[in-house]
Amino acid sequence: MQHLIGENWHSIESEKIVELFESDITDGLGSLSIKHREEFFGKNVLTEKKQDSYLKKFLMQFHNALIYILLGASAITAFLHEWVDSGVIFGVVIINVIIGFMQEIKAQEAIESLKQMMYTEAVVIRDSKKITIDSTDLVPGDIVLLESGSKVPADMRLIEIRDLKVDESMLTGESLAVLKNTSTHSENSILGDRKNMTYSGTYVTYGRAKGIVVDTADHTELGKIAHLIENTTEMQTPLTKKIAEFSKVLLYVILALAAFTFIVGVLRDKSAVETFMASVALAVGAIPEGLPAAVTITLAIGVSRMASKNAIIRKLPAVETLGSVTTICSDKTGTLTQNKMTVTNIFCGGESYEVTGNGYEPKGDIFKDGKKLDSCNNNLNEVLKAGYLCNESYLVRKDGNYDISGDPTEGALIVSSIKCGWDEHKLNKSYPRVDILPFESDRQFMATINTDVNSNENYIYLKGSIEVLLDVCDLEYIDSKTLKIDKEHILQKVEEYASEGLRVLAIAKKITNKDTIEEDEIKEGFVFLGLQAMMDPPRPEAIEAVKESKDAGINIIMITGDHVLTAFSIAKMMSIVDKDAKFEDSVLIGNDLVNLTDDELIQKVATVKVFARVEPEQKLRIVDALQARGEIVAMTGDGVNDAPALKQADIGIAMGEGGTEVAKEASDMILSDDNFRSIAHAVKEGRIVFDNLIKFITWTLPTNLGEGLVILVAIVLGLTLPILPLQILWINMSTAIFLGLMLVFESGEDYIMKRAPRDPKIPILTKEIISQMLVVGVYMLVASYGMFNYALANGHSIEYARTVAVNIFVFIELFYLFNCKELQQSVFKTNIFNNRFLLVGVTLMTLIQIAFTHTEFMNRIFKSESLDLWTWVEIIVISFSVMFVVEIKRYIDTLRRA
C-alpha cells in the first residue's frame, strides 16, 4: 500500500485508480480489506507534533536578557532589604513571563482548528451497501458519495459526477465554486486546476458525485498545510529583536561597570563592603527598571486603540511590528474585493453599457458613453430580463444586508436586472417557469422555458459560454428587431472584457411551442440578446487603504489563487499595479514560480506586484523571499491555505468575519470587520507605539547613565556618594511611573503616515539618541555634583546636599520629558498640552517630590532633608536649563546633517 501514497491522482484515469486501490465502483471495499487498511493507514485524523511540556514552556520565558537584568535588579534590591521594590520588580518579571507563556499555548490552537475541519460524516459504499460513517474511519480506496451541502471528508478522485460544484476558496482563494469533471489533467496542474479532484475540508455547493478516497489524514492537502504550520518558524518582531540586542549590550555594560567600580575601590584601599555597596548602587542606577513596564503598557494601549478601530491583536509585540511593516501581502478574494460577483458591463443591441453599484445590494445605475440612462431601452430590458429568468438563485435580505442563496454568478444577473427596474415579483408572475435544463460542464449552458402570460407564448431562455451560444444563434436582437448576427463584433467585445479580467456570460432566446426542453431544441434558431460581464469588485474602502499604505512607503503585493487576468485587473483598479505597468513585469503565475530557484525568486519579489494561481507552499516561499530581502512582511488572509504564510510572516492578519478559525489562530491580528482599511489604522498605531517606546528610552537612559556616572566618578576620584542606592531606586521608580510612562499616551505626529517605514536594520540607539543621552547624562552628572558640593560648601549637612542632588536628577528628568515629546522638532514648537496624562504625571511627580523633601516620614526612610526656598529656585533654574542644552545639541545636529 505504501506505493499508493503521494501520487499525482489527477493525472491518472479513474478506472486505473480504482484498480490500484483494489476497490470496486459499485460494491466498494470489503470488511477484511477495510480492517487491513485501517491497520496500515490509521485513522483519518491529523497527527500532532510532540510539544514541550507546560513547565518547559513556562521556564523558557525566563530565557531573555531583559528578564535577567530585572531578576538581577530584584535580587539586588532584596539584598538591600528593600522588599517592596524587590517585589514590584519581580512582579513585572512574572507578568511578562505569564503573558509569553499564554501566547505560546494559544499558538497550538491552529492545529486543533484543522482537526475540527477534518471531522465530519461520510456516506460510503462498503460491502455493496450505502452506509454513513465517521469521517475519521475512512481509508484509501473507500467509495464516497457527495451531494449539495456535503463537507468533503478526504482527498478524492472523482469517478462519476452530476453538475458538481465545490467551494475550494479555503484552499485556493478562488472566489467562485469550481465546476468539476472526471477528465484527467496534466501532472503539473496546480491545485486550483485539478477539476477531477475534491479535497478534505472543502464544501459541495451544487450537484452530486461519486469518488474514491486517495489520501487521508496527514497526506491530504489539509494535512500538508497542518505540517507547514507546525514547521513554520515564527519570526521575531523588530521590537523583540531590538530589545533583545539592546538588553544584552546593557547587561554586559552594567556588569562591566559594576566590576570596574569594585576593582577601583579595592585598589584605592576602600572597604570591600563599602565598595561592594557602591557597585550595587551603580548597578541599581544603571538598570532601567521601568523599561519592561513601559513596553508592556505601551503595547497594551496600542491594543486598546486598535480594538476600537476593528483590529484585534492576539500577540502584544504585533502592535509594534505593524509600525515596521514595509510590505503587505494581501489575499484578493474577500480581502481586497467584496467576494460578491457584480455585473459591471453589458453588451446588447451592438452597444456597450457600464453598470455601477457594489455587491448584491440592488442599487446602481446604467451608463452609456458616460451618461446615465433614465430608463432602460428594449435591448437592455431583454438581456436583463432573460438573465433573471434563466436562473436558479435568489436574492435574500438579512439584518439589512443583501446576499445570494445559490450561485454568485446567477446572483449578479438578478441584481443587474433589478437595477434596470425589473420587479422580481412581477417577473415571476408574468413569466412563470415551465421547465429547466440545469447547467452541466459538458454542455456549458443552462436553459429554461418561461411562459409570457400576456401573449401566452413560450420562450426558451439560454445562458452560457459564448462559444456554445454563438453556434446556435443566427440572429441578433437590436431595437425590437431581429437582424443578422455580427459574430466578429461580439467576439471582439468578449476579448475586451476578458482582458479586463471579467467573467462573460452570453444570453439568448427563442420561441417554442413545447412545454419541455429537449436538447435538439437547443441546437439552432436562437436570437442573441447580449453579454453580461461581471467581476468580484474591489472594496471602495480598500482602494483608499491601499493609497494610504503606499503614501506611507509600504509596498502592496497581491497573492491569490484566482485567475491571472482577474487578479491583474483588480490590482490595476486598486493602484497596486501602476496604470502603465507591463503585464509580464508585474505578474508571476504559480506554474512559473515553481521553476524559480530561491535566489531567482528573491530577485523577482522586488518588482512583481501580483502572484496568481499560487498554492499554499508558494505563498510561504514568497513571504520567505521577501524576508530574505530584509522586508518586514504583513500577510493578510482568510483561508486555510493562508495559515502557514500568516504564521511565517512578521505579522499575520486574518479576517474576523469571513476567515477560517485556522487562519485566525495562526495570525497575530484579526480584522473584526474584514476591512482592509483597518490595516492602515493599525499601521499608524504601530508607528505611534514604536515612536513612544523610543521616546521613553531616549528619556530614561540619560538618567541611568547620569546615576551610573555619579557612582563611577565618586569611586574613581575617592569622593563621597552624592546619592544613596535607596535614593537611586526612588528616582528610578517614581520618575518611571509618573513621568516616563506618560509618554506612552502620546497620540503621534501629523506626518506619521507620510514618512517611509523604519529601516529594520537601524538599532534602537541611533547616533543621535546616543549623543543626546551622553549630553543629558553628563549634564546630570555636572549639575548634581556641582549642587551637592555647593550645598556642602555652604555649611549644609550631607543629608541636605544629597536631597539637593536627588531633586536635581528628578527635575532635570521632568523638564527633559518635554524635549522627548517630539524627537524631530523643537520643544518650543511642540504642543505641550495635547497629552493630559503627561501634565497630570508632571503635577503628581512634583507633589510627591515635595513630600520626599519635606515630610518627616519620607525623610526618615530615604535620609532626605527639607530644603529652603532659595535652594528650590536654584534647582528649578538648573533643571529647566536642560531644555536649552538639548535644543542647542539638536540644532548642531541639524547643521551637521545639512
Protein Blocks (a to p, Z undefined) as FASTA:
>chain_A
ZZmgopafklpcfklmmmmnopafklopafklmmmmmmmnopadddddddddfklmmmmm
mmcfklmmmmmmmmmmmmnopaklmmmmmmmmmmmmmmmmmmmmmmmmmmmmmmmmmgcc
ddddeehiacdddfklpcehiacdddehiacfbdcddfbdchiacdfklmnopabdcddd
fbdcdfklcfklmmkbccehiacfedcdddddfbgcjlmmklmmmmmmmmpccdddfklm
mmmmmmmmmmmmmmmmmmmmmmmmmmnopafklmmmmmmmmmmmmpcfklmmmmmmmmmm
mmmmmmmnopacfbfklmmmmmmpmbdcddfehplmnoiacdfbdceehiacddedehjb
dcddddeehiacfbdcfklmmmmmmmmmnccbdcddeehiacdedjfklmmmmmmmmmno
pafklmmmmmccfbdcdddfklopacdddddfklopacddddddfklmmmmpcbdceehi
acdddfklmmmmmmmmmmnopacddddddddfbfbdcfklmmgopacfbdcdddddddfk
lmmmmmmmmmnopacddddfbdfklmmmmmmmnomacfklcfklmpccfklmmmpcfklm
mmmmmmmmbdghiafklmmmmmmmmmmnopacddddfbfklmmmmmmpmbdcddfklpcf
klmmmpmbdcfklpaklmmmmmmmmmmmmmmmmmmmmmmmmmmmmmmmmmmmmmmnopac
fbdfklmmmmmmmmmmmmmmmmmmpgbjfklmmcccddfkbcfbdfklmmmmmmmmmmmm
mmmmmmmmmmmmnopafklmmmmmmmmmmmmmmmmmmmmmpmkbcfklccfklpmklmmm
mmmmmmmmmmmmmgmklmmmnopacddfklmmmmmmmmmmmmmmmmmmmmmmmmmmZZ
